[in-house]
Each structure stands twice: as structure tokens, then as C-alpha cells.
Amino acid sequence: MKKIFFVTTIIYCTAVSAQQKDYPIKAVDFTKVKLTDHFWLPRIRTNHTVTIPASFERCDKTGRVKNFQMAAARSGKFCTIYPFDDTDIYKTIEGASFSLSLFPDPALKRYIDSLIKIIGSAQEPDGYLYTARTINPAEAHPWSGKERWEKERELSHELYNSGHLYEAAAAHYLATGQRNLLDIALKNADLVCSVFGPAPDQKKVAPGHEVVEMGLVKLYRITGNAKYLQTAKFFVEQRGHYAGYDPKSKDPWKNGSYWQDDKPVVEQNEAEGHAVRAGYLYSAIADIAALTGDQQMLNAIDKIWENEVSKKIYVQGSVGAKGDGERFGDNYELPNATAYNETCAAIANVYFNHRMFMLHGDSKYIDVLEKTLYNGLISGVGMDGKSFFYTNAMQVKSSFSHQDMEVERSGWFPCSCCPTNVVRLIPSVPGYVYAQKDNDLYVNLFINGNADITINNKPVQVVQQNNYPWDGALRFDINPSSALAFNLMVRIPGWARNEAIPSDLYSFLNNSTTKVEIKINGQPVEYNLQKGYAVLARTWKKGDVVEVNLPMEVRRVTANQKLKDDIGKIALQRGPIVYCAEWPDNDGKATNFIIPPAAIFTTEYKPGLLNGVMVVKTTVPTVVVSNDGNSVSTVNKEITAIPYYAWAHRGKGEMMIWFPQKLGDVDLIAAQ
């Protein structure tokens, strides 16, 4: 196996080296980063030991595997709900492939191979792979249309299925060196490239649910075959050219904005429509802009990113405010009571921001990535590894109907895109820690572990030692094989530079006066800050130690006045972690606190609570209703806040992120 992997790696590297353009900054591959921390490593292990097996089991029990078996037999009836259910198997294979690179597991590998054999048997001779039609073309899924690709623009998800197949195949090939899934993907991609394109006899369509574009780019990187990149670019450029939409309509389905199809992408300047589709599209545009040098595409996603971060992102890093269509709302439309915040959208936003960093080398993109990763993304998976939020609420009040929001995690959903998306995201986290450009080594995330990196053809080991995100004391041991000059680029997070988010959407009320101190071998050093990175330029020798001390005060976050729901309120943040109050810690309530400007905060690490968390405490006025319900008063009480990601592990009840600074109103509800 090692020999095969070596050969395929050479093929991959040869294909990449032949490309003329690419991201100026390259991520250090996740297989080169071995984590040893107590925050992410347990999550990655749980993903391997619990989430992946549970996902495969649920794919089997719900009929997703049976769909492929029936497609192979060309007989039966599609037995799940959605035509994109095939992708749950693909995404789980992708995550399992990442995980195999970290935790060799012969039994898991054999099971993946057995699934790949079933998938291959379900593929039609010309490469078409879509169980919702192949099982019985005469009675295809209602979303699929009578003919192939007929409803691709809106309903069928045929290309969406293909895209996740390509992503899984790329991960599996690079992790194992095997071509069994890759060959299936390439056969399908060759069909797609022959069917869609600019030639008169080819179909012209903007895929209804993006991801095929990202997948085609990955196949291009592996093979060097330009047609995959060209077809990805063609799909992106098809957006905004469909005559069937009404540009005057305010309905996002009728004007095309739901699919990001209302105007050509180079004319788009706002994050719009279905938030997951949007994040995948913007990620693909970044890929294509990097690989082709298309400046117009680059300008477009720069504007879209700016719009999202300045007008359409929640304080804990989630996006996609509206439940009708799982989509972005208008500018500054970020309601708390009805927040949707799909977990898949958070994952897509991580992909998007990482790519924007690799294009521009600015820490602001990693600041957003970190905010999403530590808050609005991992809130989507329970600590047991097998319970999930599809949506991520911003508040839960006892006076609100629990039917309107998820207040506890579920093991599976009729549409289970989020659980299987989590499967593939979690084991890829080590790949976001470091990046390189020439003599610059970027440190983006602070996670204990050992990284083996090559700079100017010389090996360098970097060892991180910290207790992040609970402690701001960071240590980096730099061990080149021999003396080596390069720039260590250490991200100084925006929150450590008094920036709640890289826009005016959220701000800190209490700015820190503590300067981030950096020492090298015990001696304080002056440093230049470039695009949010402390530039430490020197000739490094084995045993050099860098220490960075990030201030970890509890910060009061305030929102732009255009966010109507948050006027007069504050949220709490410490380091990268956004906090919430939850009922179990606060006498069964979480929505009756007032946090005035004079409130003083203390912190305490509780190893036995929620797998170990830092809690925030303060004593503040608390609204109390008399036993007879006829009067209201305030009493000073100690309240406790926990990390937002950890809520909803102790039963159903109230939760709140935004707290009033003074009493302005009282909700009156009818007795039950």
C-alpha cells in the first residue's frame, strides 16, 4: 500500500506542478499535522469511533445503501425521500477517508471498499450515476423529470450528487492511493463534461445546487485534465443567463436569486439565496479565480464576502437567517427568535473563508473561519458524536413554541445533509492550522500538535503547546533540521486586537488595553503586524521557542444599530468563544437577566461540565415573577454562561445569547 500511495502522490504532484496558476498560499496538508490537544483531537476521535459508524449504519437502515443495490439490479422502487440521498453515502466516505489517514482502520477500509463496489455496480455504462432514476427510469423520482438533467436547474440534484461523488473520490484516492472510487468519479465526470458545455449540441444550465464545481476542480488537481476545470468554470459562468426567471419579481424562486442565478456571478455583490448553495458557489469561484487568474470573478467574491461579513452573519458565526428556503435574508436581517442557521451553511462558510485566505493572505478570513468553527459549526454536533442540529437557534424562550425551532439534537433527519457534512468536516480540521507561501509560514489556528513542514526543501517541525481556546498562552517550538531563514507569520486574532468581526456589524464595548506580547527564547521582541499576522523574521535554529500571550478578558459585544433585535443588548465573548446562558445553570431560566455596564465577570474552568468548559459568571439584576403571577421584581443573582456550542446537552429549556443592558420591556403571556 505504501508503494501505491507513493506513486499516486507523484502523479498528483506532477499534475499540480503543470498548472500555470493557483492559490498564492497553500495549506499544509492535514496529514502533516498531528494533533495532541484536548479540544479538537477528542472530537476527531469521536468522529472516527462514533459518528462515522453511526452514519454508515443510518445510511444502511434508512435505505440509502439499498437504493444503490436496487440501481445495480435495475429493479425496485427508490426507497428514501430525496433524490440527493445518495450524497449521504458519498460524504460519509469522504469523512471516513480523511479519518483513515489519521487513524488506520482495516475494518473501516474494507467496509468502504464494499460500498464502493456497490456504487460502481449502480453506475450506468456511460457513467451516469443517480439512483433515483437508474432503479426504474419509467418511474423516476418526481423531482427528477422524465429525462436526464431535465430538472437539474431546480429540483433533480443530479449534478449535486456528482459533485459530492467527486469530493469523496478525491479524498479517498489521496488517503488510500486506490483508484476504485476515483475511476467511478472520472467516468461520471467525463459524461458530465460531454453533456454540458459551450458547444451547440451541449446543454446549458446553472446547477441548481452547487458543489459539482468544487468537485470538478478537485478532479482537475488530481489528473491535470483541463476539461474538468473548464466545465467547472462553464457552470459558474452559466449563472444569470436563464430567460425563465422574472427579474422584477421579489420572490427569490421566481427571480432566480434563490439559486444565485439572477445575474452573472461577475455582477453579483451580495450573499443571496440558499446559504449552503451560496457558500459552495463562492468557494468554487475562489478555486476558479485562483486557477485561471479571472480577476472579475475575484472582484465579485471580494464584494460578496464583504457583504456577508458586514451585513449577514450572526455573532456566533452562523449564516442563513431565513427558514423559508434556508437562505440569506436582506441586509441586516438577522432575527434571533426565528434564526435558521443551517449547520451545512456554517461548513460551507468555513470552506469559503479558507479559500479567501489562500487568495489574499489576510487574517480577517481566518478570524471569520475561527468564529464559525468554534461556535456556530460545532454546535451542530452533540458531544456524543451521533446527535445533531440541522438548524442552530439564537434564543429559546419558554413563551415561544418549541415547534418553531430545534431545541434538542436529533440522531438523523429525513434530509440528513448536515450530519454527513459534519462527518467530512471534523477530520479535516488539522488542514486549517498552517499554510505556506515561499518563505512565509502562517500559523492560523492554535491547536496542540506536531507539524512536519518543508520550507525551501528543508524539513521543519513545529510543535504547538497551549490550552486554547481556554487560555491565551501559546508556545511554538521551532525545529528546523538545520539553521533556516524564514518568516513565521503568527495570526493575532481580531478579537485580540479589539475587533469583534472584520466589519462594523459587531463591536466590543470594552476594548482591551493589553498588547499582545511575543517572546523568542524568553526575550520580548518587537514585531510588525501585516494583515493581522505578527511577522517574526529570523534564521531559525532547532530549539527556538516562540511564546505569544493573547488577552483573555470577557468581552461585551454590541451590534450595529441596524440589527433591530439586538439594540440595547450585549453578547459575551472570551477568546474565540461566544457564550450563552442556559436554563440548567440558572434556576431553570435564561431569558430574565439584565447585564448592566457595571457588571463584573469572573471565569472558572469546570472539567466535569460538558466535557470541560470555561464558564463565565457575574452577579446581575434578574427579573423574578411572583408565585401568583401578579407582580414582577428584580433581585441580584449570580448567573452562569457556557460556550454556545455546548448548549442543549441537558434537556430542553431556555437559552439566550443577547442580553439586555437595562429593563425596557416585559413579555406578558397568557396562562397555560
C-alpha positions in Angstrom: 0.0 0.0 0.0 2.8 2.4 0.8 4.3 1.9 -2.7 0.9 2.6 -4.4 0.4 5.7 -2.3 3.9 7.0 -3.2 3.2 6.5 -6.9 -0.2 8.2 -6.8 1.3 11.1 -4.9 3.9 11.6 -7.6 1.1 11.6 -10.2 -0.9 14.2 -8.2 2.1 16.4 -7.6 3.1 16.3 -11.3 -0.4 17.3 -12.3 -0.4 20.2 -9.9 3.1 21.4 -10.9 2.0 21.6 -14.5 -0.7 24.2 -13.7 0.2 27.7 -14.5 -1.8 29.5 -11.8 -3.1 28.6 -8.3 -3.6 29.9 -4.9 -0.6 32.0 -3.9 -0.8 30.5 -0.4 -1.1 26.7 0.1 -2.5 25.0 3.1 -0.2 22.5 4.9 -1.9 19.1 4.3 -3.9 17.8 7.2 -1.9 14.5 7.2 1.2 16.5 8.1 -0.3 17.9 11.3 -0.7 15.5 14.2 -2.9 16.9 16.9 -2.4 16.2 20.6 -4.8 18.7 22.2 -7.8 18.2 24.4 -10.3 20.2 22.4 -10.2 19.0 18.8 -8.5 15.6 19.0 -11.3 14.1 21.1 -13.8 15.4 18.6 -11.9 13.9 15.7 -11.6 10.6 17.6 -15.3 10.6 18.4 -16.0 11.3 14.7 -14.0 8.2 13.9 -15.3 5.9 16.6 -18.9 7.1 16.8 -20.0 9.5 14.1 -18.7 7.6 11.0 -20.0 4.2 12.1 -23.4 5.7 13.1 -23.6 7.5 9.7 -22.9 4.4 7.7 -25.4 2.4 9.9 -28.1 5.0 9.3 -27.3 5.1 5.6 -28.0 1.4 5.6 -31.0 1.3 7.8 -32.8 4.2 6.0 -32.4 2.6 2.6 -29.7 4.8 1.2 -27.5 1.7 0.6 -30.5 -0.2 -0.7 -31.0 2.5 -3.4 -27.6 1.7 -4.8 -28.2 -2.0 -4.6 -31.5 -1.6 -6.5 -29.9 0.6 -9.0 -27.3 -2.1 -9.6 -30.1 -4.6 -10.2 -32.0 -2.0 -12.3 -35.1 -3.1 -10.3 -37.2 -1.9 -7.4 -38.5 1.4 -6.1 -36.5 4.3 -4.8 -37.0 3.9 -1.0 -35.9 7.2 0.6 -37.3 10.7 0.4 -35.0 12.9 -1.6 -33.0 12.3 -4.9 -29.9 13.7 -3.2 -29.9 11.0 -0.5 -27.0 9.3 -2.5 -24.8 12.1 -1.2 -25.0 11.0 2.4 -23.0 7.9 1.5 -20.5 9.9 -0.5 -20.0 12.5 2.3 -19.5 9.7 4.8 -17.0 8.0 2.6 -15.2 11.3 2.3 -15.0 11.9 6.0 -14.1 8.2 6.6 -11.2 8.6 4.1 -9.9 11.7 5.9 -10.2 9.7 9.1 -8.3 6.7 7.7 -5.3 9.0 7.1 -5.3 9.8 10.8 -6.4 6.5 12.3 -5.6 3.4 10.2 -8.6 1.1 10.4 -8.6 -2.1 8.3 -12.2 -2.9 9.1 -13.4 0.6 8.1 -11.3 0.4 4.9 -12.9 -2.9 4.0 -16.4 -1.6 4.6 -15.7 1.5 2.4 -14.4 -0.8 -0.4 -17.6 -2.9 -0.1 -19.7 0.3 -0.5 -17.6 1.5 -3.5 -18.2 -1.9 -5.2 -22.0 -1.3 -4.8 -21.7 2.2 -6.0 -19.8 1.0 -9.1 -22.4 -1.6 -9.8 -25.1 1.1 -9.7 -23.3 3.2 -12.4 -24.7 3.0 -15.9 -22.4 2.1 -18.8 -21.9 5.7 -19.9 -21.0 6.9 -16.4 -24.4 8.2 -15.3 -24.9 7.6 -11.5 -28.1 8.7 -9.9 -30.1 6.0 -8.2 -33.4 8.0 -8.2 -33.6 7.4 -11.9 -31.5 4.3 -12.6 -33.6 2.0 -10.4 -36.5 2.4 -12.7 -36.3 5.2 -15.3 -40.0 4.8 -16.1 -40.9 5.8 -12.5 -38.1 8.2 -11.6 -38.3 10.4 -8.5 -40.8 13.2 -9.1 -38.1 15.8 -8.7 -36.0 14.1 -11.5 -38.1 14.7 -14.6 -38.8 12.2 -17.4 -35.3 12.7 -19.0 -31.8 13.0 -17.6 -30.9 16.6 -16.5 -34.4 17.9 -17.3 -34.9 19.4 -13.9 -31.3 20.0 -13.0 -31.7 23.8 -12.6 -34.3 23.5 -9.9 -35.0 20.0 -8.4 -33.2 17.0 -9.6 -29.8 17.5 -7.9 -28.1 15.2 -10.4 -25.0 17.4 -10.6 -25.1 17.9 -6.8 -24.9 14.1 -6.4 -22.0 14.1 -8.9 -20.2 16.8 -7.0 -20.2 15.0 -3.7 -19.1 11.8 -5.5 -16.1 13.7 -6.9 -15.2 15.2 -3.5 -15.4 11.7 -1.9 -13.4 10.2 -4.7 -10.6 12.8 -4.4 -10.4 12.3 -0.6 -10.4 8.5 -0.8 -7.8 8.5 -3.6 -5.4 10.8 -1.8 -5.9 9.0 1.6 -5.5 5.4 0.3 -3.9 5.6 -3.1 -6.7 3.4 -4.5 -8.4 4.3 -7.8 -11.6 2.3 -7.3 -13.8 5.3 -6.4 -11.8 7.7 -8.4 -12.4 5.7 -11.6 -16.1 5.8 -10.9 -16.0 9.5 -10.4 -13.9 10.2 -13.5 -16.3 8.1 -15.6 -19.2 10.2 -14.4 -17.2 13.4 -14.8 -16.4 12.5 -18.4 -20.1 12.1 -19.1 -20.9 15.5 -17.4 -18.2 17.2 -19.4 -19.6 15.8 -22.7 -23.2 16.7 -21.9 -22.6 20.3 -20.6 -20.6 22.9 -22.3 -20.5 25.8 -24.8 -20.8 23.6 -28.0 -24.1 23.9 -29.8 -25.1 20.3 -29.1 -24.3 20.6 -25.3 -26.7 21.6 -22.5 -26.5 25.0 -21.0 -27.5 25.0 -17.3 -26.5 26.5 -14.0 -26.6 23.6 -11.5 -29.5 24.0 -9.1 -27.4 23.0 -6.0 -23.8 23.9 -6.4 -20.9 21.6 -5.4 -20.2 19.9 -8.7 -17.9 22.9 -9.5 -15.8 22.3 -6.4 -15.7 18.6 -7.1 -14.6 19.1 -10.7 -11.8 21.3 -9.6 -10.5 18.5 -7.3 -10.5 16.1 -10.2 -8.6 18.6 -12.2 -6.0 18.9 -9.5 -5.5 15.1 -9.3 -5.5 14.4 -13.1 -4.3 17.7 -14.6 -7.1 17.2 -17.2 -8.2 20.7 -18.2 -11.7 19.8 -19.2 -12.7 19.3 -15.6 -11.6 22.9 -14.8 -13.2 24.2 -18.0 -16.5 22.6 -17.2 -16.4 23.9 -13.6 -15.9 27.4 -15.0 -18.6 26.9 -17.5 -21.1 26.0 -14.8 -20.2 29.1 -12.9 -20.5 31.3 -15.9 -23.9 29.9 -16.8 -25.5 31.7 -13.8 -27.6 34.7 -14.7 -28.4 33.7 -18.2 -31.7 31.8 -17.8 -34.6 33.5 -19.5 -37.3 31.7 -17.5 -36.9 34.0 -14.4 -38.7 37.2 -13.8 -36.1 39.8 -12.8 -38.8 42.2 -11.5 -40.2 39.7 -9.0 -39.4 39.9 -5.3 -39.8 36.2 -5.0 -36.3 34.6 -4.8 -37.6 31.5 -6.5 -39.1 33.4 -9.4 -36.3 35.8 -9.9 -33.5 33.2 -9.6 -31.7 34.6 -6.6 -32.6 31.6 -4.5 -30.1 29.6 -6.8 -27.7 32.6 -7.1 -28.9 32.6 -10.7 -30.5 36.1 -11.0 -27.4 37.7 -12.6 -24.0 36.6 -13.8 -21.6 35.9 -11.0 -19.2 38.7 -12.0 -22.1 41.1 -11.5 -23.1 39.7 -8.1 -22.1 41.7 -5.0 -24.4 40.3 -2.3 -24.6 37.0 -0.5 -28.0 35.7 -1.5 -30.3 32.8 -1.7 -29.9 29.3 -0.2 -26.9 29.7 2.1 -25.3 26.3 1.6 -25.5 26.5 -2.2 -24.1 30.1 -2.0 -21.2 29.0 0.2 -20.3 26.2 -2.2 -20.6 28.5 -5.2 -18.4 31.2 -3.7 -15.8 28.5 -2.8 -15.9 27.3 -6.4 -15.5 30.8 -7.7 -12.4 31.3 -5.5 -11.0 28.0 -6.8 -11.6 29.0 -10.4 -10.3 32.6 -9.9 -7.1 31.1 -8.4 -6.6 28.6 -11.2 -7.5 30.8 -14.1 -6.5 34.3 -12.9 -10.0 35.5 -13.6 -9.9 39.0 -12.0 -13.7 39.7 -12.5 -14.6 36.6 -10.5 -12.1 37.6 -7.8 -13.6 41.0 -7.6 -17.1 39.5 -7.3 -16.3 37.2 -4.4 -14.4 40.0 -2.6 -17.7 42.1 -2.7 -19.8 39.1 -1.7 -17.6 38.3 1.2 -17.7 41.9 2.4 -21.5 42.0 2.2 -21.8 38.8 4.2 -19.4 39.8 6.9 -20.7 43.3 7.3 -24.5 42.6 7.0 -25.4 38.9 7.0 -23.6 36.9 9.7 -24.7 36.2 13.2 -22.5 37.0 16.2 -21.6 33.3 16.7 -20.5 32.8 13.0 -23.7 31.3 11.6 -25.3 32.4 8.2 -28.6 31.9 6.5 -31.2 33.7 8.7 -34.4 32.6 6.9 -36.1 29.3 7.3 -38.2 29.6 4.1 -35.6 28.4 1.7 -32.7 28.0 4.2 -31.4 31.3 2.8 -29.8 34.6 3.5 -32.2 37.4 4.3 -31.9 41.1 3.3 -29.1 43.2 4.6 -29.2 43.4 8.4 -32.0 40.9 8.5 -30.7 38.8 11.4 -33.6 38.0 13.7 -32.9 35.9 16.8 -36.3 34.4 17.5 -36.5 32.7 14.1 -32.8 32.3 13.2 -32.3 29.3 10.9 -28.5 28.9 10.7 -28.1 25.6 9.0 -25.1 23.6 10.1 -24.2 22.9 6.4 -24.1 26.7 5.8 -21.5 27.1 8.6 -19.4 24.3 7.0 -19.7 26.0 3.6 -18.7 29.2 5.1 -15.5 27.6 6.5 -14.7 26.4 3.0 -15.3 29.9 1.6 -13.2 31.8 4.1 -10.3 29.4 3.9 -10.1 29.9 0.2 -10.3 33.7 0.6 -7.4 33.5 3.0 -5.4 31.5 0.4 -6.1 34.1 -2.2 -5.3 37.2 -0.1 -3.3 36.1 2.9 -5.3 38.3 5.3 -6.1 37.1 8.8 -9.6 38.5 8.7 -10.7 35.5 6.7 -9.3 33.1 9.4 -10.9 35.3 12.1 -14.3 34.6 10.5 -13.4 30.9 9.9 -12.4 30.5 13.6 -15.6 32.2 14.8 -17.7 29.9 12.7 -15.7 26.8 13.6 -15.6 27.2 17.4 -19.2 28.4 17.7 -21.9 28.0 15.0 -20.5 24.9 13.4 -19.6 22.5 16.3 -22.9 23.5 18.0 -24.4 21.3 15.2 -23.0 18.1 16.6 -23.6 16.7 20.1 -20.8 15.6 22.3 -21.9 12.0 21.9 -21.0 12.2 18.2 -24.3 10.9 17.0 -26.9 13.7 17.7 -27.2 16.8 15.5 -28.7 20.2 15.0 -29.9 20.9 11.4 -30.5 24.5 12.5 -28.8 26.4 15.2 -31.1 28.7 17.3 -30.0 32.0 18.7 -32.5 32.0 21.6 -35.1 29.8 23.2 -37.8 31.4 25.3 -40.4 29.5 27.3 -43.1 31.7 25.8 -42.1 30.6 22.3 -43.5 27.5 20.6 -40.8 24.8 20.6 -42.3 23.6 17.3 -40.8 26.5 15.5 -37.1 25.7 16.3 -34.9 22.8 17.2 -34.3 22.7 21.0 -32.7 19.3 21.1 -30.4 17.4 18.8 -31.7 14.5 16.7 -29.9 11.4 15.6 -30.9 11.7 11.9 -33.2 13.8 9.7 -35.3 12.9 6.7 -32.9 15.3 4.9 -29.6 14.3 6.6 -27.2 16.6 4.8 -25.9 18.2 8.0 -24.9 15.0 9.9 -22.9 13.7 7.0 -21.4 17.1 6.3 -20.1 17.2 9.8 -18.6 13.7 9.2 -16.3 15.1 6.5 -15.5 18.5 8.1 -14.3 17.4 11.5 -11.3 15.2 10.5 -10.2 17.9 8.1 -9.6 20.5 10.9 -5.8 19.9 11.0 -5.6 21.1 7.5 -6.6 24.6 8.6 -3.8 25.1 11.1 -0.9 26.1 8.9 -0.2 27.5 5.4 2.8 28.5 3.3 3.9 31.0 0.7 7.5 31.0 -0.3 9.4 31.8 2.9 6.3 32.6 4.9 4.9 30.0 7.3 1.4 31.0 8.5 0.1 29.9 11.9 -3.7 30.3 11.6 -5.2 28.1 14.3 -3.9 27.4 17.8 -4.2 23.7 18.4 -1.7 21.5 20.3 0.2 19.2 18.0 3.2 18.4 15.8 3.5 19.6 12.2 6.1 18.4 9.7 6.6 21.1 7.2 9.1 21.6 4.3 10.5 25.1 3.7 13.0 25.6 0.9 13.3 21.8 0.6 14.3 21.6 4.3 12.2 19.8 6.9 10.9 21.9 9.8 9.0 20.6 12.8 6.7 23.0 14.6 5.3 21.9 18.0 2.3 23.8 19.5 1.7 23.7 23.2 -1.3 25.6 24.6 -4.6 25.2 26.3 -6.6 27.1 23.7 -9.4 28.2 23.5 -9.5 28.5 27.3 -6.1 30.0 27.8 -4.3 32.6 25.6 -0.7 31.5 26.5 0.7 30.0 23.3 4.0 28.3 22.8 5.7 27.2 19.5 8.8 25.1 19.4 10.5 25.6 16.0 12.8 22.8 15.0 14.4 23.1 11.5 16.8 20.3 10.5 19.5 22.9 10.2 19.6 26.7 10.6 17.0 28.2 8.2 15.8 31.7 7.4 12.0 32.1 7.0 9.2 34.3 8.3 6.9 32.8 11.0 3.6 34.5 10.5 1.6 34.2 13.7 -2.0 35.3 13.5 -3.0 37.8 16.1 -6.8 37.2 16.2 -9.1 40.1 15.5 -10.7 39.6 18.9 -7.2 40.1 20.5 -6.9 43.4 18.5 -10.3 44.8 19.7 -12.1 43.7 16.6 -15.2 41.5 17.2 -15.5 40.9 13.5 -13.8 42.4 10.4 -16.6 44.9 9.9 -18.8 47.3 11.9 -21.6 44.7 12.3 -20.4 43.8 15.8 -18.0 45.7 18.1 -16.6 45.3 21.6 -17.8 47.8 24.2 -14.9 47.1 26.5 -11.7 47.3 24.4 -8.6 45.7 25.8 -5.6 47.8 26.6 -3.3 44.7 26.8 -0.9 44.5 24.0 -0.2 41.0 22.7 3.3 40.2 23.9 5.6 37.9 21.9 8.9 36.4 23.2 11.5 34.4 21.4 13.7 32.3 23.6 12.4 34.1 26.6 13.1 37.6 25.3 10.4 40.1 24.4 10.6 41.1 20.7 9.1 43.9 18.7 7.1 42.8 15.7 5.4 44.2 12.6 1.8 43.4 12.0 0.9 42.6 8.4 -2.7 41.8 7.5 -3.2 40.6 11.1 -0.1 38.5 11.3 2.9 39.1 13.6 5.9 38.8 11.2 8.8 37.0 13.0 11.7 37.1 10.5 14.9 35.4 11.6 17.2 32.5 10.9 15.6 29.8 13.0 17.6 27.1 14.8 16.5 23.9 16.4 15.1 24.5 19.9 13.9 28.1 19.2 10.8 28.8 21.3 8.2 31.4 20.5 5.7 32.5 23.2 2.6 34.5 22.5 0.2 35.7 25.2 -3.3 36.6 24.0 -5.5 38.6 26.3 -8.5 36.5 27.5 -10.8 39.1 29.1 -14.6 38.6 28.9 -15.7 41.0 26.2 -19.1 42.7 25.8 -20.2 42.5 22.2 -22.6 45.1 20.8 -24.4 45.0 17.4 -24.8 47.6 14.7 -27.9 49.6 15.3 -29.4 48.3 12.1 -29.8 44.9 13.7 -33.1 45.6 15.3 -33.3 42.6 17.5 -30.0 43.4 19.3 -30.5 47.1 20.1 -29.6 47.8 23.7 -28.3 44.3 24.2 -24.9 42.7 24.6 -23.4 39.3 23.9 -20.5 37.8 25.7 -17.2 36.5 24.2 -14.0 35.3 25.6 -11.2 34.5 23.2 -12.8 32.9 20.2 -15.8 31.5 22.2 -19.2 33.1 22.2 -21.2 32.4 25.3 -24.9 31.8 26.1 -26.9 31.4 29.2 -28.8 28.1 29.5 -31.5 27.1 31.9 -29.8 24.3 33.9 -27.2 26.7 35.3 -29.7 29.4 36.2 -32.6 28.1 38.2 -34.5 27.0 35.1 -34.4 30.3 33.3 -32.1 32.0 30.9 -34.1 34.9 29.5 -34.6 37.1 32.6 -31.2 38.6 33.1 -30.1 42.2 32.7 -26.4 42.8 32.3 -25.6 46.4 33.1 -22.4 48.2 32.1 -21.1 47.8 35.7 -21.3 44.0 35.8 -18.0 42.3 36.7 -17.2 38.9 35.2 -15.3 36.0 36.6 -14.3 32.8 34.9 -13.9 29.3 36.1 -12.8 26.1 34.3 -15.1 23.2 35.1 -13.6 19.9 33.9 -16.6 17.9 34.8 -19.1 20.1 32.9 -19.9 19.5 29.3 -16.6 17.7 28.6 -14.7 20.5 30.2 -15.6 24.2 29.6 -14.6 27.6 30.9 -17.8 29.2 32.3 -18.4 33.0 32.8 -20.1 34.2 35.9 -21.4 37.5 37.1 -24.0 38.9 39.6 -26.7 40.9 37.9 -30.3 42.0 38.3 -32.7 39.2 37.5 -36.3 39.6 36.7 -38.5 37.5 39.1 -42.2 36.9 38.7 -44.1 36.4 42.0 -45.6 33.0 42.7 -49.1 34.2 42.0 -48.0 35.7 38.7 -49.3 39.2 39.6 -46.1 41.1 40.2 -42.6 41.5 38.8 -39.4 42.5 40.7 -35.7 42.3 40.2 -33.1 40.6 42.5 -29.4 40.4 42.2 -28.4 36.8 41.4 -25.3 35.1 40.1 -25.7 33.9 36.6 -23.5 31.4 34.7 -22.8 31.4 30.9 -21.5 28.5 29.0 -19.9 28.2 25.5 -22.7 28.5 22.9 -21.5 25.3 21.1 -22.2 23.3 24.3 -25.9 24.2 24.8 -28.8 21.6 24.6 -26.9 18.7 26.2 -29.0 18.7 29.4 -32.6 18.6 28.3 -35.0 21.2 26.8 -35.3 24.7 28.1 -34.4 28.3 27.7 -31.2 29.6 26.1 -30.1 33.2 25.3 -27.1 34.8 23.6 -28.1 38.5 23.6 -28.8 40.1 27.0 -30.5 43.5 27.7 -28.4 46.1 29.5 -31.4 47.6 31.1 -35.1 46.6 31.5 -37.1 48.0 28.6 -40.0 45.6 28.3 -41.5 42.5 29.8 -43.2 39.7 27.8 -46.7 39.1 29.0 -48.1 35.7 28.1 -51.4 34.0 28.7 -51.6 31.3 31.4 -51.4 27.8 30.0 
